[in-house]
Amino acid sequence: MQHTGLTRLSGSMTDLKLPVALVIAMAAQLVAAVWWVSKQAHTIEVLQQDVVDMRAYINSMDIDLEALIEFATFTENRWAEEYSSDMTYERVFGTKEPTVE
């Protein structure tokens, strides 16, 4: 039986000889792959924490915005008459109509 370019593997691989440089290169690649994956996992954990922190910040900004709108509405309603005589001021939040005398 003639083999063309292929060698038949024996039942045991005890006679398999690998160069030391090849084994070292494969080990180095394995170490590099494990290091890269662990670095990526750490980056993902940090980014997930950043998202949690940013959501908390955004929620606090929403509360601050609601308080600011409430204050602007109160102010525009309180000073509706004075704002009506100012042609440069456009009322946005006030709901009280100014009394015209």
N, C-alpha and C positions, 0 to 999 in steps of 0.2 A: 504494500500500500504506500503510495507516494503522497507526501504532504506538500502543498504548494504555499509557502509563506506562513503557514500556521503550524504551531507546535502543539503537540498533544500534551495536555496536563496530566501528570501522574496522579494517582489517588491521594497521595500526601504531598504537602507543599514543603517538606523538610529540605528539599534540595533547591529551594528558591533562594536566590542570592540578590540582595538589594544593596546598592552602593550606600555607604554611610551618609554621603552628601544628600542623597535623595530622601533618606529617612529624616535627616535634620531639616531639610527644606519642608517636608510635609508636616513635621512637628511645629515648625515656625509658622506655617500657614494656619494650622489649627489654633495655636495660641493667639495669633492675630485675629482670627475669626471670632474667637470667644471674647477677646478684648473689645472688638468692634460692636458685637451684639450687646455686651454689658454697657458700653457707652451709650448706645442707642436707647436701651431700657432706662438708663438714668436720665437721659434727655427727655424722654416721654414722661417720666414721673415729674420732672421739673415743670414741663409745659402744662401738665394736668393741674398742678398746684397753682400755676400762674392763671389758668382759666378760672379756677375757684376764687382766687383773690380778685380777679377782674370782675367777676359776676357780683361779688359782694360790694365792690366799689361802685359798679353801675347801679345796683339797688339803692345804695346810699345817695347816689346822685339823683335818682328818681324821687326819693323822699325830699331832698333839698329842692328840687325843681318844683314839686308840688307846694312846698312851703313858700317858695318865691312867688309862684303864681297866686297863691292865696294872699300874700302880702301886697302884690301889685293890684289885685282886685279890690282889696280893702282900701288901698291908697287912692286909686282912681275913683272909687265910690265916695270916699270921704271928701275928696277935693274936686268933685265933678264940676261944680260951678266955676272954680278957678281954671280948670283945664279947658272949659268950653270957651273961655275968652282968649286962650293961647292958640293962635292959628298954626303954630309950628308943631304942636303936640297932637299926636294921633292916639286916641284911647284904644287900647287893645283888650284889656281885661275887665274894665269897669262895666257894670251892668245897670247902674243907677243913672237915670236920665237927669241931666242938670236942670235945675229949676230956673226958668227965665222970668225975670221980674220986669 
